[in-house]
Amino acid sequence: MRFIDRVKIRIESGAGGNGCVSFRREKHVPRGGPDGGDGGRGGDIIIQTDTSLSTLIDYRYKREYKASAGRPGKGSKMSGRDADPVILKVPPGTVIFDAQSSEILADLTEGEVTVATGGGGGNGNARFATASRQAPRIAGEGRAGEEKELILELKLIADAGIVGLPNSGKSTLISRISAARPKIADYPFTTLVPNLGVVRMGEFSSFVVADVPGLVEGAHKGTGLGHQFLRHVERTSVLLHLAGLAPTDEDPVEAYRTVRDELKAYAQGLAQKESIVALNKSDLVSDEERTSILKKFRDELGFEPYIISAATGEGLNEVVGKLYEMVKAIKD
């Protein structure tokens, strides 16, 4: 399924029903009073989370939603029926913006929110009767509904996010540590959409990991593909920086710096998230090359990264265990 994570829609809640002008007409009541009922309320527009959804693709094809008007009042003081609400379902993690003001109306990780309230019904003429005006021939009109343009933006909810330059092995890694099966190929932008996977830790424990499409230098300004998905990193609790060790990969220290700088440029909080660094494709380098790379990290950055191979499984248990500990510590 195509991944859609940002759409613009137009909504309009229903107008209220008009009040009724009516008078009692009974055989043995020659001077019956006003008995017009009130109009019903217009339908609301409600946005509700649905855990079975993972994209906003439905709103790519239908962009306008309008609720029904309330029914008009009737005689015998009968109120008109309220219109049913229109419920729009979205994946958890959807942020709702007002398209005109850019104001955040809701950040939905669960539950629902009313984004447009239906108009109230007009009063029937029974409500206008007074001691001095016993036979009013007026009734209130139903109030108009609300019209809005909204932007729906999806931010994936994951405990851990895997970030790195294109072709660093993120897709292969998530396929090894979870049940996710992303597309994998030997060219830079294999991953065109974020992938979510559940990592099992024993019988009763697990955490969710997201493979975020490759970032490149200048991503926060719109370069490459990764800038479209930086927003998904915001919800993660911890980050795994992944760099490749293959001869065709960029120098691991510089690769780490590039991604860290892009996260920092996009949002200061991203660079401050709890994180670990792992160097992938260890099966493609010699022991001497490993030693040299680890020394460079110690000398220039002050720490040693994990050495792993998503292809052979080397070091994966240690890295996954560390991520789980970090996620659990934040949640607890």
Summary of the structure (lengths in Angstrom):
residues: 332
radius of gyration: 29.4
end to end distance: 35.0
largest distance: 108.5
contacts: 1169
relative contact order: 0.13
helix: 24%
strand: 25%
